């Protein structure tokens, strides 16, 4: 029986690359995005890599609790087991705390923290009953180091890192692994238009490979966090 990965926000960037990596290793896939057209593109790409897996997706906005519940219900109704959950959905809006839009904190907490909280809770009974699994939370180097113009984004990612730590403590006795992933500047669409060369950034494939390597450890070992930074330092 094939294993199953569930990943939020899987149509682009790190999410897309991670799905491709797990597809190479014969995992069935559940994912979501706000746009069906983007999901179809990644499905076509993944089917070229491995036509023998099942790719299941749904359009859902995880910045809203209703969207999280929609995705959770979709997955729970279509699979008995989840081997890997990657809480990847997130957003970045630059700004300083005292001058950013007054709704910035609420928006980024909803997207970067609450979405991961609600999705994980939605699958928690399945994990607890099956007594195995690995949860990855895509945090950020901003989860540990505040930086200029990071504003509410840094707050939300600090909170997500704290969520990961709490989850690790609660789940470790149940044979469920939890890993926080903290990438620095990664070359995704959010950096489109930059004058910096691609070599100045982390490649999304490096993040995907690190996630799979952390998953592919012996039952008695857990990689609690993965920190990846550009070789020349943070941007």
C-alpha positions as CSV (number, residue, x, y, z in Angstrom):
1,X,0.0,0.0,0.0
2,X,1.3,3.4,-1.0
3,X,2.0,6.0,1.7
4,X,0.2,9.3,1.7
5,X,1.4,12.9,2.0
6,X,-1.0,15.8,2.8
7,X,0.4,19.3,2.0
8,X,-1.3,22.6,2.1
9,X,-0.6,25.2,-0.6
10,X,1.0,22.7,-3.0
11,X,0.7,24.5,-6.4
12,X,3.9,26.6,-6.3
13,X,7.3,27.1,-4.7
14,X,8.4,24.9,-1.8
15,X,5.0,23.2,-1.7
16,X,5.2,22.1,-5.4
17,X,8.8,21.0,-5.1
18,X,8.1,19.0,-2.0
19,X,5.2,17.2,-3.7
20,X,7.4,16.3,-6.6
21,X,10.0,14.9,-4.3
22,X,7.5,12.7,-2.5
23,X,5.9,11.7,-5.8
24,X,9.3,10.4,-6.9
25,X,9.2,8.2,-3.8
26,X,5.7,6.8,-4.6
27,X,3.5,8.8,-2.2
28,X,-0.1,9.4,-2.9
29,X,-0.9,13.1,-2.6
30,X,-3.6,15.4,-1.1
31,X,-3.1,19.1,-1.6
32,X,-5.0,22.4,-2.0
33,X,-4.7,25.9,-3.4
34,X,-6.9,28.9,-4.0
35,X,-6.8,28.3,-7.8
36,X,-7.9,25.2,-9.6
37,X,-5.9,26.1,-12.6
38,X,-2.7,26.1,-10.5
39,X,-3.6,22.7,-9.1
40,X,-4.1,21.3,-12.6
41,X,-0.7,22.5,-13.7
42,X,1.1,20.8,-10.7
43,X,-1.0,17.6,-11.2
44,X,0.1,17.4,-14.8
45,X,3.7,17.9,-13.8
46,X,3.6,15.3,-11.0
47,X,1.9,12.7,-13.2
48,X,4.8,12.9,-15.6
49,X,7.1,12.2,-12.7
50,X,5.0,9.2,-11.4
51,X,1.8,8.3,-13.2
52,X,1.1,5.5,-10.7
53,X,0.2,7.6,-7.7
54,X,-3.2,9.2,-6.8
55,X,-3.2,13.0,-6.9
56,X,-6.2,14.5,-5.1
57,X,-6.7,18.2,-4.7
58,X,-9.3,20.8,-3.8
59,X,-9.7,24.5,-4.1
60,X,-9.7,26.1,-0.7
61,X,-8.7,29.3,1.0
62,X,-6.9,28.4,4.2
63,X,-6.7,31.9,5.5
64,X,-10.3,31.3,6.5
65,X,-11.4,28.6,9.1
66,X,-14.1,27.5,6.7
67,X,-11.5,26.7,4.0
68,X,-9.4,24.8,6.5
69,X,-12.4,22.7,7.5
70,X,-13.3,22.1,3.8
71,X,-9.8,20.7,3.2
72,X,-9.7,18.6,6.3
73,X,-13.1,17.0,5.5
74,X,-12.0,16.4,1.9
75,X,-8.9,14.5,3.1
76,X,-10.5,12.6,6.0
77,X,-13.2,11.4,3.7
78,X,-10.8,10.0,1.1
79,X,-7.9,8.3,3.1
80,X,-7.6,6.1,6.1
81,X,-4.0,7.1,6.9
82,X,-1.7,10.1,6.7
83,X,2.0,9.4,6.8
84,X,3.2,12.9,6.3
85,X,1.5,16.3,6.8
86,X,3.3,19.4,5.6
87,X,1.7,22.7,6.8
88,X,3.1,24.8,4.0
89,X,0.5,27.5,3.4
90,X,1.7,31.0,4.3
91,X,2.0,34.6,3.1
92,X,4.4,37.5,3.5
93,X,3.4,41.2,3.4
94,X,6.4,43.5,4.3
95,X,5.9,46.4,6.7
96,X,6.9,47.9,10.0
97,X,4.6,47.3,13.0
98,X,3.8,51.0,13.6
99,X,3.0,51.8,9.9
100,X,1.8,48.6,8.3
101,X,-1.9,48.1,7.4
102,X,-3.9,47.8,10.6
103,X,-5.2,44.5,9.4
104,X,-1.8,43.0,8.6
105,X,-1.3,41.1,11.9
106,X,-4.8,39.6,11.8
107,X,-4.3,38.5,8.1
108,X,-0.9,36.9,8.7
109,X,-1.8,35.3,11.9
110,X,-4.9,33.8,10.2
111,X,-2.8,32.5,7.2
112,X,0.5,31.6,8.8
113,X,-0.6,30.3,12.2
114,X,-4.3,29.6,12.5
115,X,-4.5,27.7,9.2
116,X,-1.8,25.3,10.4
117,X,-3.4,25.0,13.8
118,X,-6.9,24.2,12.4
119,X,-5.6,21.8,9.8
120,X,-3.4,19.9,12.3
121,X,-6.3,19.7,14.8
122,X,-8.5,18.4,12.0
123,X,-6.1,15.5,11.4
124,X,-5.1,14.9,15.0
125,X,-7.6,12.1,15.7
126,X,-6.3,10.2,12.6
127,X,-2.7,10.6,13.8
128,X,-3.5,9.6,17.3
129,X,-5.5,6.5,16.3
130,X,-2.9,5.3,13.8
131,X,0.0,6.0,16.2
132,X,2.5,7.1,13.5
133,X,3.1,10.0,11.2
134,X,5.4,13.0,10.6
135,X,4.2,16.6,10.7
136,X,6.3,19.4,9.1
137,X,5.6,23.1,9.8
138,X,7.1,25.5,7.3
139,X,8.3,28.2,9.6
140,X,11.0,30.7,8.6
141,X,14.3,32.0,9.7
142,X,12.1,34.9,10.8
143,X,10.7,32.5,13.4
144,X,13.9,33.1,15.4
145,X,15.4,36.4,14.1
146,X,13.3,39.5,13.7
147,X,14.4,41.7,10.8
148,X,13.6,45.2,9.5
149,X,10.4,45.5,7.6
150,X,9.3,42.0,8.8
151,X,6.6,43.4,11.1
152,X,3.6,41.1,11.6
153,X,5.1,38.4,9.4
154,X,7.9,37.8,12.0
155,X,5.3,37.7,14.8
156,X,3.2,35.1,12.9
157,X,6.3,33.0,12.2
158,X,7.5,33.2,15.8
159,X,4.1,31.9,16.8
160,X,4.2,29.1,14.3
161,X,7.6,28.0,15.7
162,X,6.1,28.0,19.2
163,X,3.2,25.9,17.9
164,X,5.7,23.4,16.5
165,X,7.5,23.1,19.8
166,X,4.3,22.5,21.7
167,X,3.1,19.9,19.2
168,X,6.4,18.1,19.4
169,X,6.0,17.7,23.2
170,X,2.4,16.5,23.0
171,X,3.0,14.0,20.1
172,X,6.4,12.5,20.9
173,X,5.0,9.9,23.2
174,X,2.5,8.8,20.5
175,X,5.2,8.0,17.9
176,X,4.3,11.0,15.9
177,X,7.3,13.1,14.7
178,X,7.2,16.9,14.4
179,X,9.7,19.0,12.5
180,X,9.9,22.8,12.2
181,X,11.4,23.9,8.9
182,X,13.1,27.3,9.0
183,X,14.3,28.5,5.5
184,X,15.9,31.8,4.9
185,X,15.3,33.7,1.6
186,X,14.1,31.1,-0.9
187,X,13.7,31.8,-4.6
188,X,10.0,31.7,-5.0
189,X,7.5,34.0,-6.8
190,X,7.5,36.4,-3.8
191,X,11.0,37.5,-5.0
192,X,10.0,38.1,-8.6
193,X,11.4,41.3,-9.9
194,X,14.4,41.3,-7.6
195,X,17.8,42.3,-9.1
196,X,19.6,39.7,-7.0
197,X,20.8,36.5,-8.8
198,X,19.2,33.2,-8.1
199,X,22.5,32.0,-6.6
200,X,21.9,34.4,-3.7
201,X,18.8,32.5,-2.6
202,X,18.0,29.0,-1.4
203,X,16.6,26.8,-4.1
204,X,13.2,25.3,-3.3
205,X,14.5,21.9,-4.2
206,X,17.0,22.1,-1.4
207,X,14.1,22.6,1.1
208,X,12.2,19.7,-0.5
209,X,15.2,17.4,-0.2
210,X,15.8,18.4,3.4
211,X,12.1,17.6,4.3
212,X,12.3,14.2,2.7
213,X,15.6,13.4,4.4
214,X,14.2,14.4,7.8
215,X,11.2,12.1,7.1
216,X,13.5,9.2,6.0
217,X,15.1,8.6,9.4
218,X,14.8,5.6,11.6
219,X,11.8,5.3,14.0
220,X,13.8,6.2,17.0
221,X,15.2,9.5,15.6
222,X,13.6,12.8,15.0
223,X,15.0,15.9,13.2
224,X,13.3,18.6,15.4
225,X,14.2,21.5,13.2
226,X,15.8,22.3,9.9
227,X,17.5,25.6,9.4
228,X,18.6,26.5,5.9
229,X,20.2,29.8,5.0
230,X,21.7,31.3,1.8
231,X,25.4,30.5,1.8
232,X,26.3,34.2,1.8
233,X,23.9,34.9,4.7
234,X,20.4,36.3,5.1
235,X,19.0,38.9,2.6
